[in-house]
Amino acid sequence: VLRCSLSAEPDGWHVTPAPKQGSHILTSMLGARALALVPAGEGELGSGSRVAVELLSSW
């Protein structure tokens, strides 16, 4: 699970992961609008990869 910002683009929704994801870094929750649900063991995802997303606020 990655904390992310969310933006509407012409080709669909885009998420950008917060730069710091540690469990002790609560400041990354301030700008987070979604959680990207990445399966364990998936490794690094490239730009444009599709992921499931859980919204944190109403859009």
N, CA and C atoms as a LAMMPS dump frame, in Angstrom:
ITEM: TIMESTEP
0
ITEM: NUMBER OF ATOMS
177
ITEM: BOX BOUNDS ff ff ff
-5.0000000000000000e+02 5.0000000000000000e+02
-5.0000000000000000e+02 5.0000000000000000e+02
-5.0000000000000000e+02 5.0000000000000000e+02
ITEM: ATOMS id mol type element x y z
1 1 1 N 0.86 -1.177 0
2 1 2 C 0 0 0
3 1 3 C 0.901 1.233 0
4 2 1 N 0.674 2.113 -0.972
5 2 2 C 1.451 3.349 -1.092
6 2 3 C 0.534 4.558 -0.982
7 3 1 N 0.924 5.537 -0.184
8 3 2 C 0.181 6.799 -0.104
9 3 3 C 0.48 7.602 -1.362
10 4 1 N -0.575 8.157 -1.982
11 4 2 C -0.416 8.819 -3.278
12 4 3 C -1.248 10.082 -3.394
13 5 1 N -0.804 10.954 -4.301
14 5 2 C -1.656 12.062 -4.738
15 5 3 C -2.425 11.558 -5.955
16 6 1 N -3.492 12.229 -6.295
17 6 2 C -4.381 11.78 -7.366
18 6 3 C -4.684 12.954 -8.273
19 7 1 N -4.637 12.727 -9.588
20 7 2 C -4.968 13.797 -10.532
21 7 3 C -5.74 13.228 -11.713
22 8 1 N -6.662 14.034 -12.225
23 8 2 C -7.438 13.655 -13.409
24 8 3 C -6.689 14.154 -14.64
25 9 1 N -6.363 13.253 -15.532
26 9 2 C -5.652 13.575 -16.767
27 9 3 C -6.539 13.197 -17.949
28 10 1 N -6.242 13.693 -19.158
29 10 2 C -7.072 13.374 -20.322
30 10 3 C -7.228 11.875 -20.581
31 11 1 N -6.214 11.092 -20.227
32 11 2 C -6.288 9.646 -20.47
33 11 3 C -6.734 8.852 -19.247
34 12 1 N -7.175 9.518 -18.188
35 12 2 C -7.676 8.829 -16.993
36 12 3 C -7.032 9.362 -15.726
37 13 1 N -7.28 8.675 -14.628
38 13 2 C -6.734 9.064 -13.329
39 13 3 C -5.273 8.654 -13.244
40 14 1 N -4.464 9.511 -12.633
41 14 2 C -3.05 9.219 -12.406
42 14 3 C -2.76 9.359 -10.918
43 15 1 N -1.955 8.442 -10.388
44 15 2 C -1.505 8.546 -9.003
45 15 3 C 0.005 8.735 -8.995
46 16 1 N 0.468 9.52 -8.038
47 16 2 C 1.897 9.741 -7.849
48 16 3 C 2.21 9.414 -6.401
49 17 1 N 3.081 8.429 -6.167
50 17 2 C 3.382 8.053 -4.789
51 17 3 C 4.063 9.181 -4.023
52 18 1 N 3.751 9.274 -2.744
53 18 2 C 4.44 10.224 -1.868
54 18 3 C 5.908 9.819 -1.819
55 19 1 N 6.823 10.781 -1.729
56 19 2 C 8.251 10.448 -1.764
57 19 3 C 8.728 9.609 -0.581
58 20 1 N 8.12 9.783 0.587
59 20 2 C 8.539 9.02 1.768
60 20 3 C 7.36 8.19 2.246
61 21 1 N 7.554 6.874 2.353
62 21 2 C 6.463 5.957 2.653
63 21 3 C 6.59 5.249 4
64 22 1 N 7.606 5.55 4.787
65 22 2 C 7.804 4.857 6.057
66 22 3 C 6.602 4.986 6.985
67 23 1 N 6.364 3.96 7.782
68 23 2 C 5.209 3.961 8.684
69 23 3 C 5.285 5.072 9.724
70 24 1 N 6.484 5.569 10.005
71 24 2 C 6.662 6.63 11.003
72 24 3 C 6.537 8.029 10.391
73 25 1 N 6.37 8.122 9.072
74 25 2 C 6.304 9.417 8.386
75 25 3 C 4.844 9.771 8.12
76 26 1 N 4.242 10.44 9.062
77 26 2 C 2.823 10.781 8.941
78 26 3 C 2.58 11.985 8.045
79 27 1 N 3.608 12.79 7.786
80 27 2 C 3.412 13.964 6.931
81 27 3 C 3.012 13.58 5.513
82 28 1 N 3.373 12.383 5.061
83 28 2 C 2.985 11.969 3.71
84 28 3 C 1.478 11.744 3.605
85 29 1 N 0.792 11.614 4.738
86 29 2 C -0.668 11.467 4.719
87 29 3 C -1.363 12.797 4.452
88 30 1 N -0.683 13.925 4.705
89 30 2 C -1.308 15.234 4.536
90 30 3 C -1.742 15.488 3.104
91 31 1 N -0.922 15.133 2.129
92 31 2 C -1.265 15.361 0.732
93 31 3 C -1.847 14.148 0.046
94 32 1 N -1.937 13.034 0.764
95 32 2 C -2.434 11.804 0.146
96 32 3 C -3.93 11.89 -0.118
97 33 1 N -4.328 11.525 -1.307
98 33 2 C -5.735 11.48 -1.693
99 33 3 C -6.188 10.062 -2.015
100 34 1 N -5.199 9.143 -2.075
101 34 2 C -5.519 7.762 -2.427
102 34 3 C -4.424 6.836 -1.903
103 35 1 N -4.762 5.56 -1.844
104 35 2 C -3.798 4.511 -1.542
105 35 3 C -3.704 3.616 -2.774
106 36 1 N -2.499 3.417 -3.278
107 36 2 C -2.285 2.489 -4.386
108 36 3 C -2.06 1.113 -3.773
109 37 1 N -2.837 0.143 -4.214
110 37 2 C -2.766 -1.209 -3.665
111 37 3 C -1.881 -2.057 -4.573
112 38 1 N -0.642 -2.25 -4.158
113 38 2 C 0.344 -2.981 -4.949
114 38 3 C 0.559 -4.341 -4.295
115 39 1 N 0.382 -5.433 -5.05
116 39 2 C 0.565 -6.766 -4.469
117 39 3 C 1.982 -6.968 -3.93
118 40 1 N 2.096 -7.672 -2.81
119 40 2 C 3.397 -7.985 -2.222
120 40 3 C 4.256 -8.727 -3.239
121 41 1 N 5.53 -8.397 -3.283
122 41 2 C 6.449 -9.066 -4.191
123 41 3 C 6.409 -8.536 -5.611
124 42 1 N 5.617 -7.51 -5.857
125 42 2 C 5.478 -6.947 -7.208
126 42 3 C 6.759 -6.247 -7.659
127 43 1 N 7.548 -5.763 -6.712
128 43 2 C 8.767 -5.052 -7.063
129 43 3 C 8.46 -3.635 -7.504
130 44 1 N 9.425 -3.005 -8.148
131 44 2 C 9.256 -1.62 -8.592
132 44 3 C 8.345 -1.562 -9.809
133 45 1 N 7.388 -0.644 -9.77
134 45 2 C 6.478 -0.458 -10.896
135 45 3 C 6.963 0.695 -11.758
136 46 1 N 6.876 0.532 -13.054
137 46 2 C 7.279 1.59 -13.966
138 46 3 C 6.174 2.611 -14.162
139 47 1 N 6.544 3.749 -14.71
140 47 2 C 5.572 4.791 -15.029
141 47 3 C 4.53 4.228 -15.987
142 48 1 N 3.273 4.514 -15.713
143 48 2 C 2.189 4.023 -16.562
144 48 3 C 1.618 2.683 -16.135
145 49 1 N 2.188 2.068 -15.097
146 49 2 C 1.654 0.792 -14.601
147 49 3 C 0.26 1.003 -14.035
148 50 1 N -0.599 0.035 -14.223
149 50 2 C -1.957 0.108 -13.677
150 50 3 C -1.981 -0.536 -12.295
151 51 1 N -2.659 0.145 -11.366
152 51 2 C -2.787 -0.37 -10.006
153 51 3 C -4.213 -0.134 -9.514
154 52 1 N -4.633 -0.929 -8.559
155 52 2 C -5.912 -0.691 -7.884
156 52 3 C -5.704 0.459 -6.909
157 53 1 N -6.741 1.294 -6.744
158 53 2 C -6.634 2.484 -5.905
159 53 3 C -7.82 2.561 -4.962
160 54 1 N -7.549 2.944 -3.724
161 54 2 C -8.588 3.204 -2.72
162 54 3 C -8.568 4.701 -2.433
163 55 1 N -9.679 5.389 -2.723
164 55 2 C -9.749 6.83 -2.482
165 55 3 C -9.839 7.123 -0.994
166 56 1 N -9.164 8.181 -0.551
167 56 2 C -9.202 8.59 0.845
168 56 3 C -10.169 9.739 1.087
169 57 1 N -10.545 10.446 0.035
170 57 2 C -11.494 11.551 0.166
171 57 3 C -12.428 11.539 -1.032
172 58 1 N -13.544 12.224 -0.917
173 58 2 C -14.498 12.228 -2.025
174 58 3 C -13.979 13.097 -3.158
175 59 1 N -14.106 12.589 -4.357
176 59 2 C -13.673 13.314 -5.543
177 59 3 C -14.877 13.541 -6.362
